[in-house]
Structure formats: structure tokens, C-alpha cells
Amino acid sequence: QVQLQESGPGLVKPSQTLSLTCTVHGGSIRTNYYYWSWIRQSPGKGLEWIGYIAYSGTTYYSPSLKSRTSISRDTSKNQFTLQLSSVTPEDTAVYYCCRLDGSWGQGTQVTVSS
């Protein structure tokens, strides 16, 4: 069974770049037809999809976040990474990585504050 684990700093200053890594165990991120995604949930709000990187390496981002988002991968480490630039306090959220067939990490809290 695949397991996902998010890691990264819990506190980021405004205007900086948020960077989170998802390490995948029990399955390769290159396995055909799987899509690996980042999703977040801000306080008092619903889930917001950020984007994905496909098994092929193709990426797709939410239009509302596209200008600030980059998702990449390191296949040698079986990891994929989220970078969100120019963050503001509105980017404070619990960030989740997941495989789009329903396997999720536990989530990691990221707070944007000076």
C-alpha cells in the first residue's frame, strides 16, 4: 500500500517561497497513469487543489495559483516537490500531498507570518 509523507518548514515569511516535499513509499511515482497532487486547506475553508505532476512528468496547475506554483520531482528519491512563491498570510494552510486515486499524506501545517 502506498504511503505519502509531507515535509518542509512550518513557518514561512511573507514574500518568500514555500517549499514542501512529498516522499512516496510503496510505489513508484513513475508508475503509469498515476497523478501526484498537492492540495491545501486554509482555516475555515474547504479543500483547494493546487496542482499535479503526472507519472510522465507533465504538470498542471490550478489557474488561480498557476503564476506562483511549480511542482517538480526527483525520481531517484521517489519524491515530488511543491514550490509556491510570493506567499502571503492567505497561503497559511494545512498542505497535503496525495495520489489522485485516494491515497493521502497526513498533511503538514504551514503558517505564513513575519
C-alpha positions, -999 to 999 in steps of 0.1 A, spaced: 0 0 0 14 34 -10 22 58 18 29 95 14 47 119 38 50 156 36 80 175 49 91 211 50 92 242 71 62 250 92 68 288 91 75 309 61 78 347 59 57 368 36 71 372 1 92 341 4 88 308 -14 71 279 3 88 246 -4 74 212 6 85 177 -4 63 146 -5 81 113 -1 64 83 -15 68 47 -1 54 15 -15 50 27 -51 69 45 -78 59 80 -89 67 69 -124 41 41 -125 19 46 -154 -13 66 -151 -8 78 -116 -11 115 -108 5 131 -78 -11 161 -64 -9 189 -38 -40 201 -20 -44 226 8 -70 235 34 -70 270 49 -85 278 83 -123 278 79 -122 270 42 -126 239 21 -101 219 3 -82 237 -25 -65 218 -53 -31 233 -62 -18 211 -90 -3 178 -100 26 161 -116 18 130 -137 37 97 -140 52 111 -172 64 143 -155 37 165 -170 24 192 -147 -9 210 -144 -18 238 -120 -49 255 -107 -55 286 -128 -58 307 -96 -23 297 -84 -5 289 -116 16 321 -117 31 312 -83 33 274 -84 58 249 -95 57 211 -90 88 190 -97 100 155 -89 131 136 -81 126 101 -93 158 88 -78 143 97 -43 107 89 -53 98 124 -42 78 153 -56 81 189 -45 58 219 -43 71 255 -46 48 284 -40 63 318 -45 55 352 -31 34 338 -2 11 359 19 -8 351 51 -36 338 29 -14 309 20 -15 297 56 -30 262 54 -25 225 60 -8 212 29 -15 176 17 2 155 -9 -18 127 -25 -22 103 -53 -53 111 -72 -69 77 -66 -73 85 -29 -40 79 -11 -32 109 11 -4 121 34 -12 132 69 -7 168 60 16 195 72 8 229 87 24 259 70 20 293 85 29 325 67 39 351 92 67 376 98 
